[in-house]
Amino acid sequence: MAGISRGSEGTWSTRDLILLEASRLFATRGFRGTSTRDICAAVGIRQPSLYSHFASKQSIAEELLRRDLTLAIEALERVHRDGGGPAVELYRYLRWEITYDIEDPFDKRALYNAEILELPELDSCRNLLETCSAQIEAVLRQGIATGDFIDLDVVFLRRTIDAISIEAMRGSVDQTPIVDQPDLAATLVTRALLRDTARIDAVRREAHARGL
């Protein structure tokens, strides 16, 4: 799906349009409330065309989730590889995550609901989600161990980060952008965790110097 961006639907392949319309229908009608006929009608194709790209509705959800989680894992691996310490890594990841959630044309609001995540066919996606969560928690644990971060439950902190990401997804669909939202979110979370909050400006400068 490289090269896909919001507002460029006229140049998309049929496969990508199926994913786009399915994501929107899952978000508004629910996964169970959406049929393959509904998706075909939204795209303007017949069912044989859909089945030439996807074997089932579940496989559509699987691809949407796999794409989303793979990109997040790659971003976490990249910021960790670049270094800079836990605070800079966390800031960079959060800034990337919120930017991506705002710019991504797919409506991901339903993807992380139990209705989809608990589908038996999605074991591979659940494994990716566990990997992604573990990577975020590892950054938080490292920050606590080095004394950079205050000592709080890392699962609670990771869920807080997830909630901020979900809010960014909602805002992007509702078209209620907030100026500098990625930096605001990254600054808010990182400053809240720092033992020495006066370091936040230095963390921001280094994170920006290293890029997304």
N, C-alpha and C positions, 0 to 999 in steps of 0.2 A: 504493500500500500504506500510505498514511497512516493512522495510528490503530491499526495492528496492534501488539499487544504480547504478550509471553509469558504463557500461561495464559488467553488470551481466545479460543481456537480455536472455541468454541461459537457465536461471532457472526461467524465469517469467511465470506467468499464461497467458492463452489466453486473458483474460480480460485486464490485464495490458499491454500486447503487442498491443492490439487494441488502448488503450489510448496513448501509446507511438507513434505508427505510425500515428495516427490521429493528434496528436500534431505537428508532423513533417510536415505532409501534410498541415495542417491549416497554418503553418508558411510560407511554400514555395508557396502554391497555393491559399491561402485564404480560408476562411470557405465556401463561396459560390462556389468556384472553386473546392472543394473537394467533391466527392461523396462517398457513403458507399461502392460502388464497388471498388473505388480507395483504400479505407482503407483495404478492404478484400484482395485485390491483394498484398498490402504491407505486410500484416501479413501472407498471405498464407492460408487463410481460405475461406469458402463459406459464402454467405450472411446469410443463416439460423443460422450459428454459431454466427455471429456478433449480430443478433437480439435476440439470447438467452441471451446475456449479456446486450445489450443496445437497447432501444425501437426505437431510432432515432439518427441521427447525432447530433441533439441538445442536447440529453441527454449525449452524450460523452463530448461535450464542457462543459456542466453543471458540470459533475463530475471533469473534469480537473480544472475548476475554483474553485469549492467548496473545493477541496483538497488544492489548493494553498492558498486560503484565510483563511481557517480554521487553517492551520499551522501558518500563519502570526498572526492571532488573538491570538492564544495560546501563541506564543512567546511574544507578547506585554503584555498579561496578566501576564506571568511569570516574565518578567523583572520589571513590575510595582509592583508585589507582593513581589519581592525580595528587592525592595527599592534601596536606594543609591542616590536619588535625580534625577531631570530631566536630567542632563548632562550624568550621568552614565547610566540611563535607555535608553536614546537615543543612546548612543554609543553602548551599548550591543545589542539593537535591530538592528541597522544598521550593526553591525558586523555579527549578526546571518543572517540577510536578504541577504547580499552579499555572505556569505558562502553558504547558501542554494541555491541561484540562480546559483552559479557556479557549485555546486555538483549535483543539480537536473537533472536527465536524460531527463525529459520531456521538449520539446521545447515550451516555454510559450510566445513567442514573439507575437503571434496573439491573445492571450486570452483577452487582455485588449484593443483591437480595437473595435470600434463601431459596426463593422460587427457582432461580437459575443455578446458584452455586451448589445446591444439593442434588442436582440432576445426576443420576448414576453414571451417565456418559462423560461427565466432566472431571474425572479423576485427575487427568493431566493438568487441568487448570487449577484445581485445588492445590496440587503440588507446587505450581508456579506461585500461587498466592502465599503459600507457606514459606517459600524461598524469599519472596519479596519482603514479607513481614519480618522474617529472621534477619535479613540484611539491615533493615531499618533499626531493629532492636539491637543489633550488634554495634551500630554507630552510637546509639544511646548508651549502651553498656560501657563502651570504650570511653565516652565522655565522662561518665560517672567514675570509672576506674582511674582516669587521669586527674580527676578533680576539676575538670572544666565545667561539668554539669552538676547541678544539685542532685541528690540521691532520691529519685522517685521511681515508682514501679514502671518498668520499661513497657509493659503491655498496655498500661493505661496511657502512657505517653504516645505510643504508636497508634492507639485507637483515636487519640486526639488529633494526630496528624491525618489519619484517615478521614475524620469528620471534616477537617478543613478542606481536604481534597474534594469530598462530596459536595460541599457548599460551593466550591469553585465550579464543579460540573453543573450544578443547578443554576448558578448565576449566568453561566455561558449560554445555557438554553433559554433562560428568561430574558437574555440580552440586557442585563443590568451590570455592565462592566464597572469596575472600581479602578480609579487611576492608580497605577503602580501596585496592583493587587499582589502579584508574585513577590515583590520586595516587602510589601507590608506583612504578608503572611509569614515569609521567611524570617523577617526581623522579629515579629511578635513571638513566634515559637522559640527561636534561638535565644533571644534576650531572656525569655521566661526561664530557660534552662541554665543559663550561665550563672556560675557562682559570682563572678565579677561582671556585673552587667555593664560596667564602663568599657568592657572589651568589645561591645557590639559594633561600634563604628569601625574598629580595626578588622573584625571578622567580615563585615560587609565589604570593605575595600578589597580584602584579599579574595573573597568569593567572587566579586565582580571582575577582578583582574584575571581570574582563572576561567571565567565565562560559564555558560550553561553546560 
